[in-house]
Amino acid sequence: MTSDQETRVLAMLSAFEAGKKISELDTASGSVSDMRIEVLDTDGESKVMNLSGYHRRKRRLWTLLE
C-alpha cells in the first residue's frame, strides 16, 4: 500500500468511527423549506429532495387515496 493510499484509508476509517446513529443526531432547528432529505430514485441511486417538496407530494398522495 502506498503512503497516499494509507492516508486515504485512515481518513475513511476516521470518518466511519466518527459517524453517528440517527438517534444520536441533534434535532433540526431550521425552516422546513431549507431542509433536505435523501431519497432513492427509481434507478436505485441516492438523490436529494427538499423536505417541503416531499411533504407536498405525500399530502397529494394521501388525498388521492382517500
MIKELUM-15448 format. One record per atom (N, C-alpha, C): atom name; residue number from 1; x, y, z. Coordinates in Angstrom, 1 decimal. Each point is the difference from the previous one (the first is absolute). Layout:
// residues N
REC; name; resi; xx; yy; zz
REC; CA; NUM; X; Y; Z
...
***
This chain:
// residues 66
REC; name; resi; xx; yy; zz
REC; N; 1; 0.9; -1.2; 0.0
REC; CA; 1; -0.9; 1.2; 0.0
REC; C; 1; 0.9; 1.2; 0.0
REC; N; 2; -0.3; 1.0; -0.9
REC; CA; 2; 0.8; 1.2; 0.0
REC; C; 2; -0.4; 0.9; 1.1
REC; N; 3; 0.9; 1.0; 0.2
REC; CA; 3; -0.3; 1.0; 1.1
REC; C; 3; -1.3; 0.7; -0.2
REC; N; 4; -0.3; 0.4; -1.3
REC; CA; 4; -1.2; 0.7; -0.3
REC; C; 4; -1.2; -0.9; 0.3
REC; N; 5; 0.0; -1.3; -0.4
REC; CA; 5; -1.1; -0.9; 0.3
REC; C; 5; -0.2; -0.2; 1.5
REC; N; 6; 1.1; -0.1; 0.7
REC; CA; 6; -0.1; -0.1; 1.5
REC; C; 6; -0.6; 1.2; 0.6
REC; N; 7; 0.3; 1.2; -0.5
REC; CA; 7; -0.6; 1.2; 0.5
REC; C; 7; -1.5; 0.0; -0.3
REC; N; 8; -0.4; -0.4; -1.1
REC; CA; 8; -1.4; 0.0; -0.4
REC; C; 8; -0.8; -1.0; 0.8
REC; N; 9; 0.6; -1.2; 0.2
REC; CA; 9; -0.7; -1.0; 0.8
REC; C; 9; -0.1; 0.5; 1.5
REC; N; 10; 1.0; 0.6; 0.5
REC; CA; 10; -0.1; 0.5; 1.4
REC; C; 10; -1.1; 1.1; 0.1
REC; N; 11; -0.1; 0.8; -1.1
REC; CA; 11; -1.0; 1.1; 0.0
REC; C; 11; -1.4; -0.6; 0.0
REC; N; 12; -0.2; -1.1; -0.8
REC; CA; 12; -1.3; -0.7; -0.1
REC; C; 12; -0.3; -0.6; 1.4
REC; N; 13; 1.0; -0.7; 0.6
REC; CA; 13; -0.2; -0.6; 1.3
REC; C; 13; -0.4; 1.1; 1.0
REC; N; 14; 0.6; 1.1; 0.0
REC; CA; 14; -0.3; 1.1; 0.9
REC; C; 14; -1.4; 0.5; -0.2
REC; N; 15; -0.5; 0.1; -1.2
REC; CA; 15; -1.3; 0.5; -0.3
REC; C; 15; -1.0; -1.1; 0.4
REC; N; 16; 0.3; -1.3; -0.2
REC; CA; 16; -0.9; -1.0; 0.4
REC; C; 16; -0.2; -0.1; 1.6
REC; N; 17; 1.1; 0.2; 0.7
REC; CA; 17; 0.0; -0.1; 1.4
REC; C; 17; -0.7; 1.3; 0.6
REC; N; 18; 0.0; 1.1; -0.7
REC; CA; 18; -0.6; 1.2; 0.5
REC; C; 18; -1.5; 0.0; -0.4
REC; N; 19; -0.5; -0.9; -0.7
REC; CA; 19; -1.4; -0.1; -0.4
REC; C; 19; -0.9; -0.1; 1.1
REC; N; 20; -1.3; 0.4; -0.1
REC; CA; 20; -1.0; -0.1; 1.0
REC; C; 20; -1.2; -0.8; -0.5
REC; N; 21; -0.7; -0.6; 1.0
REC; CA; 21; -1.3; -0.6; -0.3
REC; C; 21; -1.0; 1.1; -0.1
REC; N; 22; -1.1; -0.2; -0.7
REC; CA; 22; -1.1; 1.0; -0.1
REC; C; 22; -0.4; 0.5; 1.4
REC; N; 23; -0.1; -1.0; 1.0
REC; CA; 23; -0.5; 0.4; 1.3
REC; C; 23; 1.0; 0.9; 0.7
REC; N; 24; 1.3; 0.1; -0.5
REC; CA; 24; 1.0; 0.8; 0.6
REC; C; 24; 0.1; 1.4; -0.6
REC; N; 25; -0.7; 0.2; -1.1
REC; CA; 25; 0.1; 1.3; -0.7
REC; C; 25; -0.7; 1.1; 0.8
REC; N; 26; 0.5; 1.3; -0.2
REC; CA; 26; -0.7; 1.1; 0.6
REC; C; 26; -1.3; 0.2; -0.7
REC; N; 27; -1.0; 0.6; 0.7
REC; CA; 27; -1.3; 0.3; -0.6
REC; C; 27; 0.1; 1.2; -0.9
REC; N; 28; -0.6; -0.1; -1.2
REC; CA; 28; 0.1; 1.2; -1.0
REC; C; 28; -0.8; 1.1; 0.6
REC; N; 29; 0.5; 1.2; -0.3
REC; CA; 29; -0.7; 1.2; 0.5
REC; C; 29; -0.3; 1.0; -1.1
REC; N; 30; 0.3; -0.3; -1.3
REC; CA; 30; -0.2; 1.0; -1.1
REC; C; 30; -1.4; -0.1; -0.5
REC; N; 31; -0.2; 0.8; -1.0
REC; CA; 31; -1.3; 0.0; -0.7
REC; C; 31; -0.2; -1.2; -0.9
REC; N; 32; -1.2; -0.5; -0.1
REC; CA; 32; -0.2; -1.2; -0.8
REC; C; 32; 0.4; 0.3; -1.5
REC; N; 33; -0.2; 1.2; -0.4
REC; CA; 33; 0.3; 0.3; -1.4
REC; C; 33; 1.5; -0.1; -0.3
REC; N; 34; 0.8; 0.1; 1.1
REC; CA; 34; 1.5; -0.1; -0.2
REC; C; 34; 0.5; -1.4; 0.2
REC; N; 35; -0.8; -0.9; 0.5
REC; CA; 35; 0.5; -1.4; 0.3
REC; C; 35; 0.0; -0.9; -1.2
REC; N; 36; 0.9; -0.9; 0.0
REC; CA; 36; 0.1; -1.0; -1.1
REC; C; 36; 0.0; -1.4; 0.6
REC; N; 37; -0.5; -1.0; -0.8
REC; CA; 37; 0.1; -1.4; 0.4
REC; C; 37; 0.6; -0.8; -1.2
REC; N; 38; 0.5; -1.2; 0.4
REC; CA; 38; 0.5; -0.9; -1.0
REC; C; 38; -1.1; -0.9; -0.5
REC; N; 39; -0.2; -0.2; -1.3
REC; CA; 39; -1.0; -0.9; -0.5
REC; C; 39; 0.7; -0.9; -1.0
REC; N; 40; -0.6; -1.2; -0.2
REC; CA; 40; 0.4; -0.9; -1.1
REC; C; 40; -0.8; 0.2; -1.2
REC; N; 41; 0.6; 0.4; -1.1
REC; CA; 41; -0.7; 0.2; -1.2
REC; C; 41; -0.4; -1.3; -0.7
REC; N; 42; -0.8; 0.0; -1.0
REC; CA; 42; -0.5; -1.2; -0.7
REC; C; 42; 1.1; -0.8; -0.5
REC; N; 43; 1.2; 0.6; -0.3
REC; CA; 43; 1.2; -0.8; -0.5
REC; C; 43; 0.8; -0.6; 1.2
REC; N; 44; -0.5; 0.2; 1.2
REC; CA; 44; 0.8; -0.5; 1.2
REC; C; 44; 1.1; 0.9; 0.5
REC; N; 45; 0.2; 1.1; -0.6
REC; CA; 45; 1.1; 0.9; 0.4
REC; C; 45; -0.6; 1.0; 1.1
REC; N; 46; 0.9; 0.3; 1.0
REC; CA; 46; -0.3; 1.0; 1.0
REC; C; 46; -0.1; 1.4; -0.7
REC; N; 47; -1.0; 0.7; 0.4
REC; CA; 47; -0.2; 1.4; -0.5
REC; C; 47; -0.4; 0.8; 1.2
REC; N; 48; 0.0; 1.3; -0.2
REC; CA; 48; -0.5; 1.0; 1.0
REC; C; 48; -1.3; 0.6; -0.4
REC; N; 49; -0.8; 0.2; 1.0
REC; CA; 49; -1.3; 0.7; -0.2
REC; C; 49; -0.3; 1.0; 1.1
REC; N; 50; -0.6; 1.1; -0.3
REC; CA; 50; -0.4; 0.9; 1.0
REC; C; 50; -1.1; -0.6; 0.9
REC; N; 51; 0.1; 0.1; 1.3
REC; CA; 51; -1.0; -0.6; 0.8
REC; C; 51; -1.4; 0.6; -0.2
REC; N; 52; -0.1; 1.3; -0.4
REC; CA; 52; -1.3; 0.6; -0.2
REC; C; 52; -0.6; -0.6; -1.3
REC; N; 53; 0.8; -0.4; -1.0
REC; CA; 53; -0.5; -0.7; -1.2
REC; C; 53; -0.5; -1.3; 0.3
REC; N; 54; 0.7; -0.8; 0.9
REC; CA; 54; -0.5; -1.3; 0.4
REC; C; 54; -1.3; 0.1; 0.7
REC; N; 55; -0.1; 1.0; 0.9
REC; CA; 55; -1.2; 0.2; 0.8
REC; C; 55; -1.2; 0.3; -0.9
REC; N; 56; 0.2; 0.8; -1.1
REC; CA; 56; -1.1; 0.3; -0.9
REC; C; 56; -0.4; -1.2; -0.8
REC; N; 57; 0.9; -0.8; -0.4
REC; CA; 57; -0.3; -1.3; -0.8
REC; C; 57; -0.7; -1.0; 0.9
REC; N; 58; 0.4; -0.1; 1.2
REC; CA; 58; -0.6; -0.9; 0.9
REC; C; 58; -1.5; 0.4; 0.3
REC; N; 59; -0.2; 1.3; 0.2
REC; CA; 59; -1.3; 0.4; 0.2
REC; C; 59; -0.9; -0.2; -1.2
REC; N; 60; 0.5; 0.2; -1.2
REC; CA; 60; -0.7; -0.2; -1.2
REC; C; 60; -0.4; -1.5; -0.2
REC; N; 61; 1.0; -0.9; 0.4
REC; CA; 61; -0.3; -1.4; -0.1
REC; C; 61; -1.1; -0.4; 0.9
REC; N; 62; 0.1; 0.4; 1.3
REC; CA; 62; -1.1; -0.3; 1.0
REC; C; 62; -1.3; 0.5; -0.5
REC; N; 63; -0.1; 1.1; -0.6
REC; CA; 63; -1.3; 0.6; -0.5
REC; C; 63; -0.5; -1.0; -1.1
REC; N; 64; 0.9; -0.5; -0.9
REC; CA; 64; -0.5; -0.9; -1.1
REC; C; 64; -0.5; -1.3; 0.6
REC; N; 65; 0.6; -0.5; 1.1
REC; CA; 65; -0.3; -1.3; 0.6
REC; C; 65; -1.3; 0.1; 0.8
REC; N; 66; -0.4; 1.1; 0.4
REC; CA; 66; -1.2; 0.1; 0.9
REC; C; 66; -1.3; -0.2; -0.8
***
